[in-house]
Amino acid sequence: MKMVFSKLALLELEDAVTFYETELAGLGRLFKEEIKSSVSRIKEHPEAWSIEKGDVRKALLHRFPYKILYSIEKDHIVILAIAHQHRKPNYWV
């Protein structure tokens, strides 16, 4: 199934990668790799993760305090947000 990233999700990804890279060289790359791995799992098993709100599901990252919020559409999956789990809950709504 095709994966589509919203503009917000892409901005959040870039911001988080930049932040982690300034904290420690290479950490931004590790964050991006974990996002890629999680997106691959979502693509393989889109209904495996719990519902966050309405038809939006969440996939938690293992090593970083982020979650991927996505919805399953008829012919693709939309990544709505890459949200920090402890900041501004439900801002993406």
N, CA, C and O of each residue as an XYZ file, in Angstrom:
372
protein
N       0.843     -1.176      0.000
C       0.000      0.000      0.000
C       0.895      1.248      0.000
O       1.947      1.273      0.639
N       0.465      2.258     -0.713
C       1.238      3.488     -0.835
C       1.174      4.295      0.465
O       0.131      4.360      1.114
N       2.301      4.906      0.833
C       2.384      5.757      2.020
C       2.501      7.209      1.569
O       3.303      7.532      0.693
N       1.690      8.086      2.179
C       1.712      9.504      1.856
C       1.942     10.273      3.151
O       1.218     10.076      4.127
N       2.947     11.148      3.165
C       3.242     11.967      4.339
C       2.590     13.334      4.179
O       2.716     13.969      3.132
N       1.897     13.783      5.214
C       1.363     15.145      5.197
C       2.530     16.132      5.315
O       3.626     15.762      5.739
N       2.286     17.372      4.941
C       3.321     18.401      5.075
C       3.734     18.561      6.533
O       4.916     18.737      6.830
N       2.760     18.500      7.445
C       3.049     18.607      8.877
C       3.986     17.486      9.331
O       4.953     17.736     10.049
N       3.702     16.268      8.916
C       4.542     15.136      9.314
C       5.967     15.294      8.799
O       6.922     14.999      9.517
N       6.116     15.754      7.568
C       7.460     15.960      7.017
C       8.217     17.044      7.771
O       9.413     16.904      8.027
N       7.529     18.125      8.127
C       8.167     19.185      8.914
C       8.581     18.672     10.293
O       9.676     18.966     10.771
N       7.701     17.909     10.920
C       8.026     17.363     12.243
C       9.215     16.417     12.166
O      10.075     16.424     13.047
N       9.265     15.616     11.132
C      10.390     14.702     10.946
C      11.689     15.487     10.799
O      12.681     15.177     11.459
N      11.687     16.487      9.948
C      12.893     17.309      9.749
C      13.321     17.997     11.041
O      14.508     18.028     11.367
N      12.359     18.549     11.775
C      12.670     19.233     13.039
C      13.275     18.276     14.059
O      14.260     18.607     14.719
N      12.686     17.094     14.186
C      13.185     16.130     15.168
C      14.575     15.632     14.783
O      15.445     15.501     15.644
N      14.791     15.356     13.509
C      16.111     14.903     13.053
C      17.152     15.976     13.348
O      18.235     15.671     13.848
N      16.831     17.221     13.042
C      17.765     18.326     13.306
C      18.050     18.455     14.803
O      19.201     18.621     15.206
N      17.010     18.379     15.615
C      17.190     18.479     17.065
C      18.110     17.378     17.578
O      19.078     17.653     18.287
N      17.808     16.126     17.221
C      18.616     15.011     17.726
C      20.050     15.080     17.204
O      20.988     14.715     17.913
N      20.220     15.538     15.987
C      21.568     15.639     15.430
C      22.384     16.703     16.154
O      23.595     16.544     16.309
N      21.743     17.796     16.604
C      22.471     18.819     17.358
C      22.788     18.346     18.774
O      23.756     18.799     19.385
N      21.964     17.431     19.292
C      22.227     16.879     20.628
C      23.437     15.938     20.622
O      24.278     15.970     21.520
N      23.496     15.102     19.583
C      24.591     14.129     19.479
C      24.729     13.715     18.013
O      23.764     13.269     17.393
N      25.911     13.862     17.479
C      26.142     13.505     16.071
C      25.742     12.052     15.823
O      26.177     11.149     16.537
N      24.916     11.839     14.811
C      24.463     10.489     14.467
C      23.104     10.131     15.052
O      22.447      9.207     14.572
N      22.678     10.853     16.080
C      21.396     10.530     16.718
C      20.218     10.862     15.807
O      19.207     10.160     15.821
N      20.341     11.913     15.025
C      19.302     12.263     14.062
C      19.119     11.168     13.024
O      17.999     10.840     12.634
N      20.233     10.611     12.589
C      20.191      9.507     11.621
C      19.495      8.294     12.227
O      18.702      7.633     11.557
N      19.790      7.998     13.497
C      19.136      6.869     14.175
C      17.636      7.094     14.312
O      16.846      6.161     14.162
N      17.247      8.330     14.596
C      15.826      8.659     14.688
C      15.143      8.418     13.343
O      14.075      7.810     13.277
N      15.765      8.898     12.287
C      15.195      8.736     10.951
C      15.092      7.261     10.567
O      14.118      6.849      9.937
N      16.087      6.473     10.941
C      16.060      5.031     10.670
C      14.906      4.363     11.410
O      14.245      3.480     10.863
N      14.662      4.781     12.649
C      13.553      4.193     13.399
C      12.208      4.584     12.785
O      11.277      3.778     12.760
N      12.107      5.812     12.293
C      10.883      6.231     11.594
C      10.668      5.342     10.369
O       9.567      4.837     10.150
N      11.716      5.152      9.574
C      11.604      4.314      8.375
C      11.167      2.896      8.729
O      10.311      2.317      8.060
N      11.752      2.350      9.770
C      11.407      1.000     10.203
C       9.949      0.921     10.644
O       9.242     -0.028     10.304
N       9.504      1.919     11.402
C       8.114      1.940     11.869
C       7.142      2.112     10.710
O       6.090      1.474     10.685
N       7.482      2.966      9.755
C       6.628      3.162      8.581
C       6.528      1.858      7.787
O       5.460      1.536      7.265
N       7.607      1.118      7.691
C       7.576     -0.179      6.999
C       6.643     -1.160      7.708
O       5.892     -1.889      7.060
N       6.696     -1.173      9.043
C       5.796     -2.053      9.801
C       4.341     -1.640      9.615
O       3.463     -2.492      9.477
N       4.089     -0.334      9.610
C       2.725      0.157      9.379
C       2.247     -0.284      7.996
O       1.110     -0.727      7.834
N       3.114     -0.161      7.019
C       2.763     -0.539      5.650
C       2.423     -2.027      5.558
O       1.487     -2.411      4.856
N       3.177     -2.857      6.263
C       2.958     -4.303      6.243
C       1.670     -4.705      6.976
O       0.938     -5.584      6.522
N       1.407     -4.053      8.111
C       0.272     -4.417      8.965
C      -0.431     -3.160      9.462
O      -0.330     -2.828     10.643
N      -1.132     -2.463      8.595
C      -1.692     -1.153      8.963
C      -2.699     -1.176     10.111
O      -2.849     -0.175     10.811
N      -3.377     -2.270     10.311
C      -4.394     -2.320     11.367
C      -3.872     -2.874     12.692
O      -4.650     -3.109     13.616
N      -2.565     -3.082     12.788
C      -1.981     -3.690     13.984
C      -1.915     -2.744     15.181
O      -1.842     -3.207     16.319
N      -1.939     -1.443     14.953
C      -1.776     -0.491     16.040
C      -3.109      0.042     16.521
O      -4.106      0.014     15.800
N      -3.110      0.523     17.739
C      -4.355      0.971     18.375
C      -4.836      2.301     17.796
O      -4.076      3.072     17.210
N      -6.119      2.526     17.989
C      -6.735      3.764     17.524
C      -6.479      4.860     18.546
O      -6.681      4.670     19.745
N      -6.030      6.007     18.054
C      -5.774      7.172     18.906
C      -7.054      7.993     19.061
O      -7.453      8.345     20.171
N      -7.683      8.289     17.932
C      -8.908      9.096     17.957
C      -9.605      8.939     16.611
O      -8.973      9.091     15.566
N     -10.891      8.640     16.626
C     -11.632      8.457     15.380
C     -11.041      7.336     14.555
O     -10.972      6.194     15.010
N     -10.613      7.657     13.338
C      -9.990      6.646     12.475
C      -8.469      6.811     12.403
O      -7.819      6.262     11.513
N      -7.919      7.562     13.334
C      -6.465      7.794     13.377
C      -5.824      6.789     14.325
O      -6.232      6.649     15.478
N      -4.822      6.100     13.818
C      -4.084      5.110     14.615
C      -2.726      5.672     15.015
O      -2.231      6.632     14.425
N      -2.134      5.045     16.039
C      -0.813      5.487     16.489
C       0.135      4.308     16.572
O      -0.227      3.225     17.033
N       1.348      4.539     16.119
C       2.422      3.555     16.237
C       3.526      4.224     17.059
O       4.074      5.250     16.658
N       3.842      3.637     18.200
C       4.866      4.206     19.079
C       6.252      3.767     18.626
O       6.462      2.618     18.237
N       7.196      4.707     18.684
C       8.585      4.356     18.411
C       9.153      3.656     19.635
O       8.676      3.858     20.752
N      10.168      2.836     19.425
C      10.756      2.072     20.529
C      11.804      2.848     21.304
O      11.843      2.774     22.532
N      12.658      3.593     20.606
C      13.804      4.234     21.261
C      13.661      5.730     21.454
O      14.513      6.352     22.088
N      12.617      6.312     20.929
C      12.416      7.762     21.032
C      10.980      8.024     21.492
O      10.088      7.232     21.189
N      10.743      9.118     22.214
C       9.394      9.395     22.740
C       8.460     10.026     21.698
O       7.886     11.091     21.927
N       8.323      9.363     20.574
C       7.487      9.847     19.477
C       6.496      8.781     19.068
O       6.689      7.592     19.324
N       5.433      9.228     18.427
C       4.460      8.313     17.847
C       4.145      8.785     16.434
O       4.195      9.977     16.131
N       3.823      7.830     15.587
C       3.415      8.131     14.219
C       1.898      8.008     14.185
O       1.345      6.953     14.494
N       1.236      9.083     13.811
C      -0.218      9.094     13.704
C      -0.579      8.961     12.232
O      -0.074      9.701     11.389
N      -1.453      8.016     11.935
C      -1.788      7.749     10.544
C      -3.230      7.294     10.385
O      -3.870      6.841     11.334
N      -3.722      7.427      9.164
C      -5.054      6.908      8.856
C      -4.965      6.022      7.622
O      -4.154      6.246      6.724
N      -5.810      5.025      7.609
C      -5.862      4.077      6.508
C      -6.962      4.533      5.559
O      -8.136      4.579      5.927
N      -6.575      4.864      4.354
C      -7.531      5.282      3.325
C      -7.782      4.101      2.388
O      -7.207      3.026      2.558
N      -8.627      4.311      1.425
C      -9.011      3.240      0.511
C      -7.814      2.624     -0.219
O      -7.691      1.401     -0.282
N      -6.937      3.459     -0.765
C      -5.831      2.934     -1.558
C      -4.451      3.416     -1.092
O      -3.458      3.236     -1.796
N      -4.394      4.030      0.100
C      -3.110      4.483      0.636
C      -3.233      4.727      2.143
O      -4.324      4.715      2.713
N      -2.087      4.945      2.755
C      -2.015      5.276      4.181
C      -1.452      6.686      4.278
O      -0.453      7.008      3.635
N      -2.092      7.522      5.081
C      -1.634      8.889      5.255
C      -0.959      9.026      6.619
O      -1.585      8.780      7.651
N       0.307      9.415      6.624
C       1.010      9.729      7.858
C       0.652     11.178      8.169
O       1.075     12.099      7.470
N      -0.131     11.366      9.223
C      -0.641     12.685      9.572
C       0.336     13.492     10.400
O       0.461     14.702     10.214
N       1.035     12.828     11.319
C       1.938     13.540     12.227
C       2.987     12.581     12.769
O       2.764     11.374     12.870
N       4.128     13.145     13.112
C       5.166     12.442     13.866
C       5.295     13.259     15.140
O       6.032     14.243     15.199
N       4.562     12.829     16.155
C       4.329     13.657     17.338
C       5.128     13.184     18.548
O       5.237     11.987     18.813
N       5.678     14.138     19.265
C       6.311     13.852     20.547
C       5.207     13.421     21.503
O       4.140     14.034     21.533
N       5.449     12.383     22.275
C       4.404     11.825     23.135
C       4.092     12.665     24.369
O       3.046     12.478     24.989
N       4.983     13.588     24.736
C       4.801     14.329     25.980
C       4.589     15.820     25.789
O       4.537     16.565     26.767
N       4.465     16.266     24.551
C       4.264     17.694     24.286
C       2.940     17.923     23.571
O       2.597     17.205     22.632
N       2.211     18.913     24.015
C       0.991     19.339     23.347
C       0.116     18.189     22.864
O      -0.022     17.999     21.656
N      -0.472     17.425     23.762
C      -1.319     16.310     23.303
C      -2.460     16.803     22.431
O      -3.032     17.866     22.672
N      -2.771     16.038     21.444
C      -3.874     16.277     20.504
C      -3.739     17.554     19.670
O      -4.732     18.007     19.100
N      -2.550     18.145     19.578
C      -2.352     19.335     18.751
C      -2.677     19.032     17.291
O      -3.124     19.918     16.562
N      -2.461     17.809     16.863
C      -2.615     17.406     15.466
C      -4.073     17.314     15.043
O      -4.374     17.283     13.850
N      -4.985     17.269     16.018
C      -6.420     17.161     15.697
C      -6.831     18.423     15.013
O      -7.995     18.574     14.644
